[in-house]
Amino acid sequence: MKTQRTALVIGGGLAGLSAAIRLQFAGIQTTLLEKNHEVGGKLHEVTLGTHRFDFGPNTITMPHVFQSVLEKVHENPDDYFEFIKLETHTKNVFSDGSHLFFSSNQQLMTEELARLDPQSAKKYAAYLKEVKKLYHLSNKHFLHRTFSSWKDYLSLPLAKAMASARPLQSLDQFHRSFFKDERIIRAFNRYATYIGSSPYTAPATFGLIGHLEMGDGVYYTKGGNHQIALGFKKAAKKLGVRIVCNEEVVKGYSSNNKLDSVETKSGGHYKADVFVLNGDLLTQYPRLIQESDRPSMSNKKVNQFEPSISAFVTLAASSKRHDLHHHHVFFGDDPREEFQDIFQYGTYGKDPTIYVCTSSKTDPSMSPDGDNLFILVNAPPLKKEVQRSMDLKSMEQKLYQQLDKKGLSIQSNIVASKIVDPQMMQDHYYAFRGALYGVASNKRKDTFLRPFNRSQDLGNLYFAGGSTHPGGGSPMVVLSGQNVAEKIVQAYKQ
Ligand SMILES: Cc1cc2nc3c(=O)[nH]c(=O)nc-3n(C[C@H](O)[C@H](O)[C@H](O)COP(=O)(O)OP(=O)(O)OC[C@H]3O[C@@H](n4cnc5c(N)ncnc54)[C@H](O)[C@@H]3O)c2cc1C
């Protein structure tokens, strides 16, 4: 009788859960180990009294990616989570007091643009066409596949696709080729932060995010976006995945270019035929595997990767309902300077753009006694081997004062708050230098040549999550889990 194959997934973020579901469905007995008390990773719920918040992804795009994880294992996604489309999803407020609503309704959007600049509005249809093209190109050639070695790049269709994905133009240049009004460019340029990068260096390829938000739409998950992670957990358990929380993997044991087993902090030993590392590969691969056993990813090489943007987040429970949109962005005066401060000087912007998500505007049950404000400013990733030196409470105070100047007075109504900064991001999720999205996409190399989905040193070790292909952000990491699991399943069929 054939013995059943076994898989061990290290980390229960969206990528790990997505991989575990697919592997178990294929008949591979899968165990998932998560160091924290709950799965979900960066996507989880925070509760302050009667106020509930989503930490992590507040903007959900590509709902079909989450739904298809369940459909592929013959489950009905409606039994797990429900997406609500936010048609006019974001209010962008500029330093001169003017505003621009973002909507996936083309008619409304064109009218909005025309209010600020009729010339830009005339170009909107052409912009939509181009970003749709960029999305379909990426969808066909990059999003649904793994990259396991250099050989995977050596195909003519892929080379052609890479060349036509506007890799040499920056996102800012791309937006300027359609729009003339600085406020409009500023609002679209913010898409670079969705991949943790600067619009002045990230390739125009990421204009595809415009297609996702404006063409496809922005979504919210009823009861909070963390319902996606809980839904994945429920499906994984139903299929028979063994999920063990509070179980941190601290060491891997390898022989003959294979990973044999891992050891956990509590003294447990887990063997498997195949391993998927969902914990950030740039922190966990070097931690678990001694350097002599991973020549392809030396410590020096790890240190050469540029981490994506990080964030300073305040989850603020207010006793009041404020005049806010579900997604509300207060722009600073000089975004170019802000990105320069972050990526070149490693400091916070002086007059930063502040993003506020108030999911209670769509779902009042999230905080029946006042608004739940998720307030985020872009932060530089942590410097190498330097610990935080900032006073968190004074930083929070500064943020409230900056919001006050931008016309949002909330401080006197805050009844409770919780701060999360880059250092906590690193400590809690082992995120590479506190990065939100793994590796940045500020260089073409880092966009198209991210670390592979499979270890070059240990043949049965795969990687899924923001630091590998296809990239960071919740739908991308879910795809990465699916792609890796599919690769493993197909390899076992041969
Ligand atoms: C503040 C913030 C805002 C964001 N906003 C958005 C947004 O609006 N839209 C969007 O799409 N994305 C957003 N993101 C990004 C998104 O959250 C991530 O891309 C995604 O959740 C990452 O999933 P992952 O599975 O790759 O990694 P993670 O969520 O980091 O999961 C990895 C898991 O592995 C565990 N782990 C690590 N090492 C070990 C170990 N040794 N042993 C056991 N377990 C281990 C960690 O505890 C963690 O649970 C945001 C992120 C943050 C932090």
The ligand as a MOL file (V3000), in Angstrom:
LIG
                    3D

  0  0  0     0  0            999 V3000
M  V30 BEGIN CTAB
M  V30 COUNTS 53 58 0 0 0
M  V30 BEGIN ATOM
M  V30 1 C -0.7740 47.7250 8.1570 0
M  V30 2 C -0.9290 46.9000 6.9190 0
M  V30 3 C -1.7890 47.3070 5.9190 0
M  V30 4 C -1.9550 46.5310 4.7660 0
M  V30 5 N -2.8730 46.9120 3.8380 0
M  V30 6 C -3.1750 46.0760 2.8210 0
M  V30 7 C -4.2880 46.3410 1.9890 0
M  V30 8 O -5.0170 47.3160 2.1750 0
M  V30 9 N -4.5540 45.4610 0.9870 0
M  V30 10 C -3.7910 44.3290 0.7840 0
M  V30 11 O -4.1100 43.5330 -0.1090 0
M  V30 12 N -2.7340 44.0620 1.5690 0
M  V30 13 C -2.4140 44.8890 2.5860 0
M  V30 14 N -1.3870 44.5970 3.4350 0
M  V30 15 C -0.4640 43.4830 3.0790 0
M  V30 16 C -1.0160 42.1300 3.4640 0
M  V30 17 O -1.4080 42.1640 4.7980 0
M  V30 18 C 0.0830 41.0870 3.2980 0
M  V30 19 O 0.6110 41.1340 1.9690 0
M  V30 20 C -0.4120 39.6800 3.5350 0
M  V30 21 O -1.3430 39.6010 4.5910 0
M  V30 22 C 0.8090 38.8310 3.8390 0
M  V30 23 O 0.4310 37.4860 3.9620 0
M  V30 24 P 1.5380 36.3740 4.0760 0
M  V30 25 O 0.8290 35.0780 4.2040 0
M  V30 26 O 2.5260 36.4990 2.9910 0
M  V30 27 O 2.3790 36.7330 5.3960 0
M  V30 28 P 1.9670 36.9770 6.9050 0
M  V30 29 O 0.6180 37.5290 7.0250 0
M  V30 30 O 3.0880 37.7220 7.5160 0
M  V30 31 O 1.9360 35.4990 7.4950 0
M  V30 32 C 3.0940 34.7910 7.8430 0
M  V30 33 C 2.7790 34.0050 9.0830 0
M  V30 34 O 3.8910 33.1770 9.4030 0
M  V30 35 C 4.0490 33.1710 10.8110 0
M  V30 36 N 5.4310 32.7750 11.0910 0
M  V30 37 C 6.5620 33.4500 10.7390 0
M  V30 38 N 7.6470 32.7530 11.1370 0
M  V30 39 C 7.1990 31.6360 11.7410 0
M  V30 40 C 7.8540 30.5270 12.3680 0
M  V30 41 N 9.1840 30.4410 12.4360 0
M  V30 42 N 7.0850 29.5430 12.9010 0
M  V30 43 C 5.7320 29.6100 12.8250 0
M  V30 44 N 5.0620 30.6480 12.2680 0
M  V30 45 C 5.7860 31.6370 11.7200 0
M  V30 46 C 3.7270 34.5960 11.2210 0
M  V30 47 O 3.3770 34.6910 12.5740 0
M  V30 48 C 2.5460 34.8980 10.3030 0
M  V30 49 O 1.3190 34.5420 10.8930 0
M  V30 50 C -1.2030 45.3420 4.5960 0
M  V30 51 C -0.3310 44.9340 5.6100 0
M  V30 52 C -0.2030 45.6810 6.7640 0
M  V30 53 C 0.6910 45.1730 7.8620 0
M  V30 END ATOM
M  V30 BEGIN BOND
M  V30 1 1 1 2
M  V30 2 1 2 3
M  V30 3 2 2 52
M  V30 4 2 3 4
M  V30 5 1 4 5
M  V30 6 1 4 50
M  V30 7 2 5 6
M  V30 8 1 6 7
M  V30 9 1 6 13
M  V30 10 2 7 8
M  V30 11 1 7 9
M  V30 12 1 9 10
M  V30 13 2 10 11
M  V30 14 1 10 12
M  V30 15 2 12 13
M  V30 16 1 13 14
M  V30 17 1 14 15
M  V30 18 1 14 50
M  V30 19 1 15 16
M  V30 20 1 16 17
M  V30 21 1 16 18
M  V30 22 1 18 19
M  V30 23 1 18 20
M  V30 24 1 20 21
M  V30 25 1 20 22
M  V30 26 1 22 23
M  V30 27 1 23 24
M  V30 28 2 24 25
M  V30 29 1 24 26
M  V30 30 1 24 27
M  V30 31 1 27 28
M  V30 32 2 28 29
M  V30 33 1 28 30
M  V30 34 1 28 31
M  V30 35 1 31 32
M  V30 36 1 32 33
M  V30 37 1 33 34
M  V30 38 1 33 48
M  V30 39 1 34 35
M  V30 40 1 35 36
M  V30 41 1 35 46
M  V30 42 1 36 37
M  V30 43 1 36 45
M  V30 44 2 37 38
M  V30 45 1 38 39
M  V30 46 1 39 40
M  V30 47 2 39 45
M  V30 48 1 40 41
M  V30 49 2 40 42
M  V30 50 1 42 43
M  V30 51 2 43 44
M  V30 52 1 44 45
M  V30 53 1 46 47
M  V30 54 1 46 48
M  V30 55 1 48 49
M  V30 56 2 50 51
M  V30 57 1 51 52
M  V30 58 1 52 53
M  V30 END BOND
M  V30 END CTAB
M  END
